[in-house]
Amino acid sequence: MRLDSLAGRVAVVTGASSGIGRVLALRLAEGGARVALVARRAEALAEVAAAIEARGGVACSVVCDVGDRAAVEAAVARVEAKLGPVELLVNNAGVGGHRPFLRWDVADVEAVMRVNYLGAVYWTKAVLPGMVARGEGWLVFVASVAGHLPSPDESAYVASKFAMVGLSEVLSMELEGSGVHVLQVCPGVIRTPFFDAEALARMPAAARRQMREPEGLADAVLRALARGRHRVTYPAPLAAAYAIRQLLPRFFRWGTKKAALPKDAGAGSPADRT
Ligand SMILES: NC(=O)c1ccc[n+]([C@@H]2O[C@H](COP(=O)([O-])OP(=O)(O)OC[C@H]3O[C@@H](n4cnc5c(N)ncnc54)[C@H](OP(=O)(O)O)[C@@H]3O)[C@@H](O)[C@H]2O)c1
């Protein structure tokens, strides 16, 4: 279903304190949506809310760890009390980390899965029944090209994004005809604090050349919502690699290993990166 106008819509953006979520929240507010900004850092959220309000928009900050189901349910109640029923949910909060699987602690794998995948499950579970009952709603899942294209040293992240891609594709089929539209967003490499200085320094030149700005991604997301699309890959030519992986798996393995980050890239724990 096409999202014809954002005016007056109640939107939630998780991970709105930084990067892609911050820019998406600003864009949604510019379009007239009333935006609930969700993340853990209250000060960073207050800065985004102030930027929205300075431009005449409406925003409210909701401090919440998306990996905590009870906290998510309390946050949804707070958003709905302040702004009304959630009409557009952007599941964007996420963490990463680069290291071989043997060097991942199970607790860190669980932490990545809890934020990147279960966080989206908790938020979606909390708002979807209302959307279905009203016969209208939009669910946006900010996954990654890593949800279609596995690469070495990113096992926890890739697995969490494959899970999110799977969930969003199943939901988009299950919800067909319900009035609730599902959009999967697959960014390539986007310039945000997701990549700390160390990760940037180690990033292969080819990946750095492909780096895009979050504003371009946000525009592509809004266009995809307006057109009623189910998936947007940004930049779009990266989607060709999905077909290459399926049709030429040996070539895909060779190319991916060649382009992958060095083995010791960004070896800190995911908790260090959040
Ligand atoms: N940048 C890229 O190249 C790229 C590519 C593909 C996909 N993505 C995906 O895009 C999404 C946004 O990433 P980004 O690049 O914008 O990174 P970012 O600048 O590091 O932003 C991550 C956001 O997630 C929030 N977050 C992290 N853990 C959280 C938790 N437990 N509860 C609530 N919020 C949490 C952070 O806020 P707090 O720290 O305040 O909680 C922050 O607002 C992620 O899902 C990421 O996987 C990014």
The ligand as an ORCA input file, in Angstrom:
! r2SCAN-3c Opt
* xyz 0 1
  N      25.860      2.399      8.346
  C      25.789      1.404      7.487
  O      26.632      1.277      6.588
  C      24.667      0.410      7.564
  C      24.567     -0.524      6.515
  C      23.554     -1.451      6.549
  C      22.640     -1.461      7.585
  N      22.764     -0.560      8.588
  C      21.787     -0.649      9.674
  O      21.205      0.620      9.872
  C      20.775      0.726     11.228
  C      21.258      2.056     11.774
  O      22.675      2.047     11.737
  P      23.549      3.384     11.644
  O      24.525      3.185     10.563
  O      22.688      4.570     11.652
  O      24.374      3.230     13.021
  P      24.531      4.191     14.269
  O      24.794      5.588     13.824
  O      25.536      3.509     15.133
  O      23.093      4.145     14.944
  C      22.643      3.027     15.647
  C      21.407      3.425     16.417
  O      20.896      2.281     17.104
  C      20.643      2.648     18.450
  N      20.752      1.490     19.318
  C      21.783      0.630     19.429
  N      21.525     -0.283     20.375
  C      20.294      0.028     20.879
  C      19.473     -0.546     21.886
  N      19.861     -1.632     22.586
  N      18.267      0.041     22.132
  C      17.878      1.131     21.452
  N      18.605      1.705     20.481
  C      19.804      1.153     20.204
  C      21.695      3.706     18.765
  O      21.231      4.564     19.808
  P      21.756      4.548     21.323
  O      23.212      4.242     21.296
  O      21.423      5.945     21.797
  O      20.935      3.511     22.005
  C      21.703      4.486     17.457
  O      20.683      5.441     17.450
  C      21.337     -0.488     11.962
  O      20.329     -1.454     12.114
  C      22.410     -1.002     11.017
  O      22.614     -2.387     11.126
  C      23.763      0.369      8.617
*
